[in-house]
Amino acid sequence: MKALKQPAASNREFVMTERDFEIIRNIVSERTGIVLSDGKRDMVYGRLARRLRVLGLPGFGQYCDVISQDDGEELSEFINAITTNLTAFFREAHHFEYLEKELLPFIMENKKERKIRIWSAGCSSGEEPYSIAMVVRENVPKDWDVKILATDLDTNMVNKASLGIYDEKRVSGIDKKRLKRWIRRGRGNNSGMIRMSDELRGIITFNQLNLMHSWPFRGPFDFIFCRNVVIYFNKDTQRILFNRFADFLQDGAHMFIGHSESMFNVCDRFRLLGKTIYRKQGI
Ligand SMILES: C[S@@+](CC[C@H](N)C(=O)[O-])C[C@H]1O[C@@H](n2cnc3c(N)ncnc32)[C@H](O)[C@@H]1O
């Protein structure tokens, strides 16, 4: 769990100077695109204090030395600690309704090839791609070749997502019929846990991917979900990213973004259909 409230700076176990915070936020921005505002000091302290304890370091100055030089394991732990991974099954439910009622019927009617390619970019612990997989499998005939690519920067999240195992409380809001079809309940030692069915897991490929780096695939995708990810980036990074997404989508393909995100004055290659759903414009 990533800690919420931190003790006042004067009562803290470690000293984090202004310089330490500057170094940390520069590395985060260079490596991930995530912008840490001044208001994020307490959050950064809370998330990284644990790393200092694990490494037995006396202060943030020494930790900054490690992450400034390190290109290996600690850098990955550092990035994992900084990312915010909040997610849920069927989060922003209107996107899944649109998918079921509008987009999938449109794709099935118009595609020449019986093939659908989907990307969940910034998938966190996997609830988003599994929700997409359920809707797709319920609505697209079995003889369609459907594949979902699900990627995230945070290696812990990608590992958790590919296991597809969750506390059953996480699925309590899902319709019973849907649960019965797609979810296996744990027994004995695993009681209280659920696992996504093999059929769902079989159509999703989970990979670690930093959206700031090159993308080792070609697309084109029929639709991309990149929700509640760009909110952590500045406008220039968002502009570059939305343009890259546009390059990986067919004309007329769709892009779903988070409820507090917008392409307004950022990227004009998409047309807003409503409620953070966009359609790529043809040339
Ligand atoms: C708040 S979660 C959103 C999860 C899901 N898309 C949703 O809306 O429920 C944001 C995710 O973006 C990922 N992320 C942040 N920066 C990233 C980057 N540069 N490349 C890839 N993923 C990134 C984080 O690791 C985190 O899991």
The ligand as a Tripos MOL2 file, in Angstrom:
@<TRIPOS>MOLECULE
LIG
   27    29     1     0     0
SMALL
NO_CHARGES

@<TRIPOS>ATOM
      1 C1         -4.1010    5.9170  -12.0060 C.3       1 LIG1
      2 S1         -3.4900    4.5410  -12.8950 S.3       1 LIG1
      3 C2         -4.7490    4.3420  -14.1230 C.3       1 LIG1
      4 C3         -5.1290    2.8910  -14.3450 C.3       1 LIG1
      5 C4         -6.2630    2.6610  -15.3370 C.3       1 LIG1
      6 N1         -5.9060    3.1290  -16.6570 N.3       1 LIG1
      7 C5         -7.5260    3.3090  -14.8660 C.2       1 LIG1
      8 O1         -7.9250    4.3640  -15.3760 O.co2     1 LIG1
      9 O2         -8.1410    2.7830  -13.9320 O.co2     1 LIG1
     10 C6         -2.1490    5.2730  -13.8240 C.3       1 LIG1
     11 C7         -1.1430    4.2660  -14.3310 C.3       1 LIG1
     12 O3         -0.2820    4.9030  -15.2730 O.3       1 LIG1
     13 C8          0.9920    4.3230  -15.1490 C.3       1 LIG1
     14 N2          2.0080    5.2280  -15.7210 N.ar      1 LIG1
     15 C9          2.4370    6.4120  -15.2490 C.ar      1 LIG1
     16 N3          3.4180    6.8950  -16.0250 N.ar      1 LIG1
     17 C10         3.5980    6.0080  -17.0250 C.ar      1 LIG1
     18 C11         4.4810    5.9360  -18.1390 C.ar      1 LIG1
     19 N4          5.3870    6.8850  -18.3860 N.pl3     1 LIG1
     20 N5          4.3990    4.8660  -18.9490 N.ar      1 LIG1
     21 C12         3.4880    3.8920  -18.7170 C.ar      1 LIG1
     22 N6          2.6320    3.8930  -17.6890 N.ar      1 LIG1
     23 C13         2.6900    4.9430  -16.8360 C.ar      1 LIG1
     24 C14         1.1590    4.1240  -13.6560 C.3       1 LIG1
     25 O4          2.1280    3.1350  -13.3480 O.3       1 LIG1
     26 C15        -0.2520    3.7240  -13.2290 C.3       1 LIG1
     27 O5         -0.4030    2.3360  -13.0870 O.3       1 LIG1
@<TRIPOS>BOND
     1     1     2 1
     2     2     3 1
     3     2    10 1
     4     3     4 1
     5     4     5 1
     6     5     6 1
     7     5     7 1
     8     7     8 2
     9     7     9 1
    10    10    11 1
    11    11    12 1
    12    11    26 1
    13    12    13 1
    14    13    14 1
    15    13    24 1
    16    14    15 ar
    17    14    23 ar
    18    15    16 ar
    19    16    17 ar
    20    17    18 ar
    21    17    23 ar
    22    18    19 1
    23    18    20 ar
    24    20    21 ar
    25    21    22 ar
    26    22    23 ar
    27    24    25 1
    28    24    26 1
    29    26    27 1
@<TRIPOS>SUBSTRUCTURE
     1 LIG1         1 GROUP 0 **** ****
